[in-house]
């Protein structure tokens, strides 16, 4: 009987170990999926919260798109009219930075079911948007070349950048969408640095 009991105990123990191992394996397999699901669910509300926006966000995007477009238009002129290599380099950097931001801003407005400014909306005479060039300023720039263009471009772009920084500061204080506020912060940092750089070039 003793041998029988020992054998029975060994069999029971082996069965228990096997059952436990199978249970753990099953739990481990299940945990992978729920873990991912939990993670996805946790990120879903964050995404939803990130898409929350207000009127200030819409105003920022709708104003910054034509503002950026005009800066890109000014930068394009520099490619053929500027005499300074530094001015040409700066203009190229401005275009490279602002073109993708125009696409991002347009995407936000589409997501928010808000109107995206049309491509040709360049005439902003009397518009409250700070720093926008008047038609006369753009005309002067288009007719200039060489050192005269360099000076006009830098002076007008400093004013233009100062307007963008002002708009970005308004977005940071009044906006709700975190992505838009992050872009506003990036605009303040990058364009403030470019203002300093342009003023240095003007002082040369």
LUMDO-774723 format. One record per atom (N, C-alpha, C): chain; x, z, y. Coordinates in nm, 3 decimals. Layout:
! LUMDO-774723
 chaine       u       w       v
      A       X       Z       Y
...
END
This chain:
! LUMDO-774723
 chaine       u       w       v
      A   0.084   0.000  -0.119
      A   0.000   0.000   0.000
      A   0.087   0.000   0.124
      A   0.200   0.075   0.116
      A   0.287   0.083   0.233
      A   0.341  -0.053   0.271
      A   0.387  -0.126   0.166
      A   0.440  -0.260   0.192
      A   0.331  -0.349   0.249
      A   0.210  -0.333   0.194
      A   0.099  -0.416   0.240
      A   0.068  -0.388   0.386
      A   0.070  -0.253   0.419
      A   0.039  -0.217   0.557
      A   0.146  -0.271   0.653
      A   0.273  -0.260   0.609
      A   0.382  -0.311   0.696
      A   0.366  -0.462   0.718
      A   0.333  -0.533   0.611
      A   0.315  -0.679   0.623
      A   0.199  -0.710   0.715
      A   0.093  -0.631   0.703
      A  -0.025  -0.654   0.786
      A   0.008  -0.630   0.933
      A   0.086  -0.519   0.954
      A   0.123  -0.489   1.093
      A   0.207  -0.601   1.153
      A   0.304  -0.650   1.072
      A   0.392  -0.758   1.120
      A   0.309  -0.882   1.155
      A   0.211  -0.912   1.069
      A   0.126  -1.030   1.092
      A   0.044  -1.011   1.218
      A  -0.008  -0.889   1.234
      A  -0.091  -0.862   1.353
      A  -0.007  -0.872   1.480
      A   0.116  -0.815   1.472
      A   0.205  -0.819   1.588
      A   0.239  -0.963   1.624
      A   0.271  -1.043   1.523
      A   0.307  -1.184   1.545
      A   0.190  -1.258   1.609
      A   0.069  -1.229   1.559
      A  -0.051  -1.295   1.613
      A  -0.071  -1.256   1.758
      A  -0.048  -1.127   1.788
      A  -0.066  -1.078   1.925
      A   0.033  -1.144   2.020
      A   0.159  -1.154   1.974
      A   0.262  -1.218   2.056
      A   0.229  -1.364   2.083
      A   0.185  -1.433   1.975
      A   0.149  -1.575   1.990
      A   0.034  -1.592   2.087
      A  -0.068  -1.506   2.072
      A  -0.185  -1.513   2.161
      A  -0.144  -1.489   2.306
      A  -0.057  -1.386   2.324
      A  -0.012  -1.354   2.460
      A   0.064  -1.471   2.521
      A   0.151  -1.533   2.438
      A   0.231  -1.646   2.487
      A   0.141  -1.761   2.527
      A   0.040  -1.787   2.441
      A  -0.051  -1.897   2.472
      A  -0.130  -1.868   2.599
      A  -0.172  -1.742   2.612
      A  -0.249  -1.703   2.731
      A  -0.166  -1.720   2.858
      A  -0.039  -1.674   2.850
      A   0.051  -1.686   2.966
      A   0.075  -1.832   3.000
      A   0.095  -1.916   2.898
      A   0.119  -2.058   2.921
      A  -0.001  -2.120   2.989
      A  -0.120  -2.082   2.940
      A  -0.241  -2.138   2.998
      A  -0.256  -2.094   3.142
      A  -0.226  -1.966   3.169
      A  -0.235  -1.915   3.307
      A  -0.135  -1.985   3.396
      A  -0.014  -2.002   3.339
      A   0.091  -2.069   3.418
      A   0.047  -2.208   3.455
      A  -0.013  -2.281   3.362
      A  -0.057  -2.417   3.389
      A  -0.166  -2.418   3.492
      A  -0.256  -2.318   3.483
      A  -0.367  -2.315   3.577
      A  -0.319  -2.278   3.715
      A  -0.219  -2.188   3.718
      A  -0.173  -2.141   3.848
      A  -0.117  -2.253   3.933
      A  -0.055  -2.353   3.869
      A   0.000  -2.465   3.944
      A  -0.106  -2.531   4.026
      A  -0.222  -2.561   3.963
      A  -0.328  -2.630   4.033
      A  -0.392  -2.546   4.139
      A  -0.441  -2.420   4.103
      A  -0.503  -2.340   4.207
      A  -0.409  -2.311   4.319
      A  -0.280  -2.292   4.287
      A  -0.182  -2.266   4.391
      A  -0.180  -2.379   4.490
      A  -0.176  -2.504   4.439
      A  -0.178  -2.621   4.526
      A  -0.307  -2.626   4.603
      A  -0.418  -2.600   4.531
      A  -0.548  -2.605   4.597
      A  -0.555  -2.503   4.707
      A  -0.504  -2.382   4.676
      A  -0.507  -2.276   4.777
      A  -0.425  -2.318   4.897
      A  -0.310  -2.377   4.869
      A  -0.223  -2.421   4.976
      A  -0.290  -2.529   5.059
      A  -0.356  -2.624   4.989
      A  -0.425  -2.732   5.060
      A  -0.539  -2.676   5.142
      A  -0.613  -2.581   5.080
      A  -0.725  -2.522   5.152
      A  -0.676  -2.447   5.274
      A  -0.559  -2.380   5.258
      A  -0.507  -2.302   5.370
      A  -0.465  -2.394   5.483
      A  -0.412  -2.513   5.446
      A  -0.366  -2.603   5.551
      A  -0.482  -2.678   5.614
      A  -0.592  -2.693   5.541
      A  -0.706  -2.767   5.595
      A  -0.762  -2.705   5.722
      A  -0.789  -2.570   5.723
      A  -0.838  -2.510   5.847
      A  -0.738  -2.526   5.960
      A  -0.607  -2.520   5.927
      A  -0.505  -2.533   6.031
      A  -0.514  -2.671   6.094
      A  -0.535  -2.775   6.010
      A  -0.548  -2.910   6.061
      A  -0.672  -2.921   6.147
      A  -0.780  -2.859   6.099
      A  -0.905  -2.865   6.173
      A  -0.888  -2.797   6.308
      A  -0.817  -2.683   6.307
      A  -0.795  -2.610   6.432
      A  -0.709  -2.694   6.525
      A  -0.612  -2.765   6.467
      A  -0.523  -2.846   6.548
      A  -0.595  -2.962   6.614
      A  -0.708  -3.005   6.554
      A  -0.781  -3.118   6.610
      A  -0.882  -3.074   6.716
      A  -0.897  -2.943   6.736
      A  -0.987  -2.894   6.840
      A  -0.930  -2.935   6.974
      A  -1.013  -2.987   7.060
      A  -0.965  -3.032   7.191
      A  -1.070  -3.002   7.297
      A  -1.028  -3.014   7.422
      A  -1.122  -2.993   7.532
      A  -1.108  -3.106   7.634
      A  -1.179  -3.093   7.744
      A  -1.179  -3.198   7.847
      A  -1.040  -3.218   7.908
      A  -0.962  -3.110   7.917
      A  -0.827  -3.121   7.974
      A  -0.738  -3.207   7.885
      A  -0.754  -3.194   7.753
      A  -0.676  -3.277   7.659
      A  -0.709  -3.425   7.677
      A  -0.838  -3.455   7.688
      A  -0.883  -3.594   7.705
      A  -0.831  -3.649   7.838
      A  -0.842  -3.569   7.943
      A  -0.795  -3.612   8.075
      A  -0.644  -3.638   8.074
      A  -0.571  -3.552   8.004
      A  -0.425  -3.567   7.993
      A  -0.391  -3.698   7.924
      A  -0.455  -3.725   7.812
      A  -0.426  -3.847   7.736
      A  -0.467  -3.972   7.814
      A  -0.586  -3.968   7.873
      A  -0.635  -4.085   7.946
      A  -0.552  -4.113   8.073
      A  -0.497  -4.007   8.131
      A  -0.413  -4.026   8.249
      A  -0.270  -4.065   8.214
      A  -0.219  -4.006   8.106
      A  -0.079  -4.030   8.071
      A  -0.056  -4.170   8.014
      A  -0.156  -4.229   7.952
      A  -0.139  -4.364   7.895
      A  -0.106  -4.466   8.004
      A  -0.189  -4.482   8.109
      A  -0.152  -4.578   8.213
      A  -0.027  -4.536   8.290
      A  -0.005  -4.406   8.299
      A   0.114  -4.354   8.367
      A   0.239  -4.400   8.291
      A   0.237  -4.383   8.159
      A   0.348  -4.427   8.075
      A   0.362  -4.580   8.077
      A   0.248  -4.648   8.073
      A   0.254  -4.795   8.075
      A   0.325  -4.846   8.200
      A   0.296  -4.781   8.312
      A   0.361  -4.824   8.435
      A   0.511  -4.796   8.431
      A   0.549  -4.683   8.374
      A   0.692  -4.650   8.361
      A   0.762  -4.754   8.273
      A   0.694  -4.796   8.166
      A   0.751  -4.898   8.076
      A   0.763  -5.031   8.150
      A   0.663  -5.063   8.232
      A   0.667  -5.186   8.311
      A   0.785  -5.184   8.408
      A   0.806  -5.069   8.470
      A   0.921  -5.054   8.561
      A   1.052  -5.066   8.484
      A   1.056  -5.006   8.367
      A   1.177  -5.011   8.284
      A   1.208  -5.154   8.241
      A   1.104  -5.231   8.211
      A   1.124  -5.371   8.172
      A   1.188  -5.452   8.285
      A   1.152  -5.421   8.409
      A   1.212  -5.491   8.523
      A   1.362  -5.464   8.531
      A   1.400  -5.343   8.497
      A   1.541  -5.304   8.507
      A   1.630  -5.385   8.415
      A   1.576  -5.430   8.306
      A   1.656  -5.505   8.208
      A   1.717  -5.630   8.268
      A   1.644  -5.693   8.362
      A   1.694  -5.818   8.420
      A   1.734  -5.807   8.567
      A   1.691  -5.701   8.633
      A   1.717  -5.691   8.777
      A   1.822  -5.587   8.817
      A   1.843  -5.486   8.733
      A   1.938  -5.379   8.768
      A   2.082  -5.431   8.760
      A   2.168  -5.375   8.846
      A   2.310  -5.411   8.840
      A   2.391  -5.300   8.775
      A   2.338  -5.179   8.779
      A   2.409  -5.064   8.722
      A   2.382  -5.052   8.571
      A   2.489  -5.040   8.495
      A   2.475  -5.022   8.350
      A   2.403  -4.890   8.320
      A   2.425  -4.789   8.404
      A   2.362  -4.658   8.383
      A   2.212  -4.667   8.406
      A   2.172  -4.746   8.506
      A   2.029  -4.763   8.533
      A   1.963  -4.839   8.418
      A   2.030  -4.943   8.369
      A   1.976  -5.019   8.256
      A   1.962  -4.931   8.132
      A   2.060  -4.847   8.108
      A   2.057  -4.758   7.992
      A   1.943  -4.657   8.005
      A   1.928  -4.601   8.124
      A   1.821  -4.504   8.149
      A   1.685  -4.571   8.128
      A   1.669  -4.692   8.182
      A   1.541  -4.764   8.169
      A   1.509  -4.789   8.023
      A   1.608  -4.827   7.945
      A   1.587  -4.853   7.802
      A   1.545  -4.726   7.730
      A   1.604  -4.613   7.768
      A   1.570  -4.485   7.706
      A   1.428  -4.443   7.742
      A   1.389  -4.469   7.867
      A   1.253  -4.435   7.910
      A   1.151  -4.514   7.829
      A   1.177  -4.644   7.813
      A   1.085  -4.728   7.736
      A   1.080  -4.683   7.591
      A   1.194  -4.654   7.533
      A   1.200  -4.612   7.393
      A   1.124  -4.483   7.369
      A   1.126  -4.392   7.466
      A   1.057  -4.263   7.452
      A   0.907  -4.275   7.477
      A   0.870  -4.357   7.575
      A   0.730  -4.357   7.618
      A   0.640  -4.453   7.540
      A   0.696  -4.560   7.486
      A   0.614  -4.652   7.405
      A   0.546  -4.580   7.287
      A   0.622  -4.502   7.207
      A   0.558  -4.431   7.094
      A   0.456  -4.328   7.141
      A   0.481  -4.266   7.256
      A   0.387  -4.166   7.308
      A   0.255  -4.231   7.348
      A   0.261  -4.354   7.399
      A   0.138  -4.426   7.434
      A   0.054  -4.446   7.308
      A   0.119  -4.484   7.198
      A   0.048  -4.505   7.071
      A  -0.013  -4.375   7.020
      A   0.064  -4.266   7.032
      A   0.013  -4.135   6.987
      A  -0.106  -4.091   7.070
      A  -0.094  -4.103   7.201
      A  -0.203  -4.064   7.292
      A  -0.329  -4.147   7.265
      A  -0.311  -4.276   7.241
      A  -0.424  -4.364   7.210
      A  -0.492  -4.323   7.080
      A  -0.410  -4.284   6.982
      A  -0.463  -4.238   6.854
      A  -0.547  -4.112   6.870
      A  -0.499  -4.019   6.953
      A  -0.576  -3.896   6.977
      A  -0.711  -3.929   7.038
      A  -0.712  -4.015   7.139
      A  -0.838  -4.048   7.207
      A  -0.936  -4.113   7.110
      A  -0.885  -4.198   7.022
      A  -0.971  -4.261   6.921
      A  -1.030  -4.155   6.828
      A  -0.946  -4.062   6.786
      A  -0.991  -3.952   6.698
      A  -1.096  -3.866   6.769
      A  -1.077  -3.847   6.899
      A  -1.170  -3.764   6.977
      A  -1.294  -3.839   7.024
      A  -1.306  -3.967   6.983
      A  -1.418  -4.051   7.028
      A  -1.423  -4.062   7.180
      A  -1.306  -4.070   7.240
      A  -1.295  -4.085   7.385
      A  -1.239  -4.223   7.417
      A  -1.267  -4.272   7.535
      A  -1.223  -4.407   7.574
      A  -1.072  -4.415   7.593
      A  -1.012  -4.519   7.536
      A  -0.869  -4.546   7.555
      A  -0.857  -4.640   7.675
      A  -0.777  -4.605   7.776
      A  -0.761  -4.692   7.893
      A  -0.719  -4.833   7.851
      A  -0.776  -4.932   7.915
      A  -0.743  -5.070   7.880
      A  -0.601  -5.104   7.922
      A  -0.544  -5.203   7.855
      A  -0.405  -5.241   7.878
      A  -0.379  -5.282   8.022
      A  -0.475  -5.348   8.084
      A  -0.452  -5.399   8.219
      A  -0.484  -5.301   8.330
      A  -0.518  -5.177   8.296
      A  -0.559  -5.081   8.401
      A  -0.437  -5.025   8.472
      A  -0.376  -5.109   8.555
      A  -0.255  -5.070   8.626
      A  -0.280  -5.038   8.773
      A  -0.393  -5.081   8.824
      A  -0.421  -5.056   8.966
      A  -0.485  -4.919   8.980
      A  -0.407  -4.822   9.025
      A  -0.459  -4.686   9.038
      A  -0.453  -4.639   9.182
      A  -0.480  -4.731   9.275
      A  -0.481  -4.695   9.416
      A  -0.589  -4.589   9.438
      A  -0.550  -4.482   9.500
      A  -0.645  -4.376   9.528
      A  -0.674  -4.289   9.407
      A  -0.610  -4.317   9.295
      A  -0.631  -4.236   9.174
      A  -0.563  -4.102   9.192
      A  -0.626  -3.998   9.137
      A  -0.571  -3.863   9.151
      A  -0.445  -3.842   9.067
      A  -0.415  -3.940   8.981
      A  -0.299  -3.927   8.894
      A  -0.171  -3.920   8.977
      A  -0.097  -3.812   8.969
      A   0.025  -3.798   9.051
      A   0.139  -3.888   9.005
      A   0.212  -3.940   9.103
      A   0.333  -4.017   9.073
      A   0.314  -4.164   9.045
      A   0.188  -4.210   9.035
      A   0.164  -4.353   9.007
      A   0.208  -4.437   9.127
      A   0.273  -4.551   9.097
      A   0.317  -4.641   9.202
      A   0.199  -4.723   9.254
      A   0.196  -4.742   9.386
      A   0.096  -4.831   9.446
      A   0.137  -4.975   9.418
      A   0.043  -5.066   9.433
      A   0.074  -5.208   9.410
      A   0.190  -5.254   9.498
      A   0.195  -5.202   9.622
      A   0.301  -5.243   9.716
      A   0.438  -5.198   9.665
      A   0.443  -5.078   9.603
      A   0.570  -5.028   9.548
      A   0.616  -5.116   9.432
      A   0.522  -5.150   9.345
      A   0.555  -5.233   9.231
      A   0.599  -5.373   9.276
      A   0.534  -5.423   9.381
      A   0.569  -5.554   9.434
      A   0.711  -5.554   9.491
      A   0.744  -5.447   9.562
      A   0.879  -5.432   9.619
      A   0.983  -5.430   9.508
      A   0.952  -5.357   9.402
      A   1.045  -5.345   9.289
      A   1.063  -5.480   9.219
      A   0.955  -5.552   9.204
      A   0.960  -5.682   9.136
      A   1.046  -5.783   9.213
      A   1.047  -5.769   9.346
      A   1.120  -5.865   9.429
      A   1.268  -5.827   9.449
      A   1.302  -5.704   9.415
      A   1.439  -5.656   9.436
      A   1.529  -5.692   9.319
      A   1.658  -5.689   9.345
      A   1.757  -5.711   9.239
      A   1.889  -5.651   9.283
      A   1.981  -5.634   9.185
      A   2.112  -5.579   9.217
      A   2.105  -5.434   9.262
      A   2.199  -5.391   9.347
      A   2.204  -5.252   9.394
      A   2.075  -5.208   9.463
      A   2.009  -5.301   9.534
      A   1.883  -5.266   9.601
      A   1.776  -5.228   9.498
      A   1.775  -5.300   9.387
      A   1.680  -5.266   9.280
      A   1.715  -5.130   9.223
      A   1.842  -5.106   9.198
      A   1.885  -4.978   9.138
      A   1.833  -4.860   9.220
      A   1.854  -4.869   9.352
      A   1.812  -4.759   9.441
      A   1.661  -4.743   9.440
      A   1.589  -4.856   9.454
      A   1.443  -4.850   9.457
      A   1.388  -4.797   9.324
      A   1.444  -4.846   9.215
      A   1.400  -4.803   9.082
      A   1.417  -4.652   9.065
      A   1.534  -4.602   9.099
      A   1.562  -4.459   9.081
      A   1.470  -4.373   9.166
      A   1.452  -4.413   9.292
      A   1.366  -4.333   9.382
      A   1.221  -4.332   9.333
      A   1.173  -4.450   9.295
      A   1.034  -4.459   9.249
      A   1.014  -4.389   9.115
      A   1.114  -4.399   9.027
      A   1.101  -4.336   8.895
      A   1.111  -4.184   8.905
      A   1.188  -4.133   9.000
      A   1.192  -3.988   9.021
      A   1.052  -3.939   9.058
      A   0.990  -4.010   9.151
      A   0.854  -3.974   9.194
      A   0.757  -3.985   9.076
      A   0.774  -4.091   8.999
      A   0.687  -4.115   8.884
      A   0.702  -4.003   8.781
      A   0.825  -3.966   8.752
      A   0.851  -3.857   8.656
      A   0.797  -3.724   8.707
      A   0.812  -3.698   8.835
      A   0.761  -3.572   8.892
      A   0.610  -3.563   8.872
      A   0.543  -3.678   8.885
      A   0.398  -3.681   8.860
      A   0.366  -3.652   8.715
      A   0.444  -3.709   8.624
      A   0.421  -3.686   8.480
      A   0.443  -3.539   8.445
      A   0.546  -3.479   8.503
      A   0.573  -3.337   8.477
      A   0.458  -3.251   8.527
      A   0.403  -3.286   8.643
      A   0.289  -3.213   8.698
      A   0.168  -3.223   8.605
      A   0.142  -3.344   8.556
      A   0.030  -3.365   8.462
      A   0.052  -3.286   8.333
      A   0.175  -3.285   8.286
      A   0.207  -3.215   8.162
      A   0.190  -3.063   8.180
      A   0.227  -3.013   8.295
      A   0.210  -2.869   8.320
      A   0.062  -2.830   8.322
      A  -0.020  -2.919   8.377
      A  -0.164  -2.894   8.377
      A  -0.217  -2.889   8.234
      A  -0.170  -2.982   8.150
      A  -0.211  -2.984   8.010
      A  -0.168  -2.857   7.938
      A  -0.047  -2.813   7.963
      A   0.002  -2.691   7.896
      A  -0.082  -2.570   7.931
      A  -0.130  -2.563   8.055
      A  -0.206  -2.445   8.097
      A  -0.355  -2.457   8.067
      A  -0.409  -2.580   8.066
      A  -0.554  -2.596   8.051
      A  -0.597  -2.660   7.919
      A  -0.505  -2.725   7.847
      A  -0.542  -2.794   7.723
      A  -0.567  -2.699   7.608
      A  -0.630  -2.754   7.502
      A  -0.659  -2.674   7.382
      A  -0.590  -2.729   7.259
      A  -0.570  -2.861   7.253
      A  -0.509  -2.922   7.135
      A  -0.359  -2.894   7.132
      A  -0.312  -2.832   7.024
      A  -0.172  -2.791   7.017
      A  -0.076  -2.909   7.018
      A  -0.113  -3.017   6.952
      A  -0.026  -3.135   6.949
      A  -0.009  -3.193   7.089
      A  -0.119  -3.196   7.164
      A  -0.113  -3.248   7.301
      A  -0.029  -3.155   7.390
      A  -0.042  -3.026   7.367
      A   0.037  -2.930   7.446
      A   0.185  -2.939   7.411
      A   0.213  -2.967   7.283
      A   0.352  -2.985   7.241
      A   0.412  -3.109   7.307
      A   0.333  -3.217   7.314
      A   0.383  -3.337   7.381
      A   0.407  -3.308   7.529
      A   0.315  -3.235   7.590
      A   0.330  -3.200   7.732
      A   0.460  -3.123   7.754
      A   0.489  -3.032   7.663
      A   0.613  -2.954   7.671
      A   0.736  -3.044   7.660
      A   0.729  -3.141   7.568
      A   0.840  -3.234   7.550
      A   0.859  -3.322   7.673
      A   0.748  -3.363   7.735
      A   0.755  -3.446   7.856
      A   0.820  -3.368   7.969
      A   0.783  -3.242   7.984
      A   0.841  -3.158   8.089
      A   0.992  -3.148   8.071
      A   1.034  -3.122   7.947
      A   1.177  -3.106   7.919
      A   1.255  -3.235   7.941
      A   1.208  -3.344   7.879
      A   1.283  -3.470   7.885
      A   1.282  -3.533   8.024
      A   1.165  -3.533   8.087
      A   1.157  -3.600   8.217
      A   1.220  -3.518   8.329
      A   1.220  -3.387   8.316
      A   1.290  -3.303   8.415
      A   1.441  -3.332   8.408
      A   1.490  -3.348   8.285
      A   1.633  -3.379   8.266
      A   1.664  -3.517   8.325
      A   1.572  -3.612   8.306
      A   1.594  -3.747   8.360
      A   1.586  -3.749   8.513
      A   1.503  -3.663   8.570
      A   1.496  -3.652   8.717
      A   1.631  -3.607   8.771
      A   1.690  -3.507   8.708
      A   1.823  -3.458   8.748
      A   1.926  -3.569   8.736
      A   1.918  -3.641   8.626
      A   2.011  -3.752   8.602
      A   1.996  -3.862   8.708
      A   1.873  -3.896   8.743
      A   1.849  -4.001   8.842
      A   1.891  -3.958   8.982
      A   1.868  -3.833   9.014
      A   1.912  -3.783   9.145
      A   2.064  -3.784   9.156
      A   2.131  -3.758   9.045
      A   2.278  -3.764   9.042
      A   2.325  -3.907   9.067
      A   2.257  -4.005   9.007
      A   2.293  -4.145   9.027
      A   2.267  -4.187   9.171
      A   2.162  -4.136   9.231
      A   2.131  -4.170   9.370
      A   2.234  -4.112   9.465
      A   2.292  -3.999   9.428
      A   2.392  -3.934   9.514
      A   2.530  -4.001   9.506
      A   2.549  -4.090   9.410
      A   2.680  -4.155   9.393
      A   2.707  -4.254   9.506
END
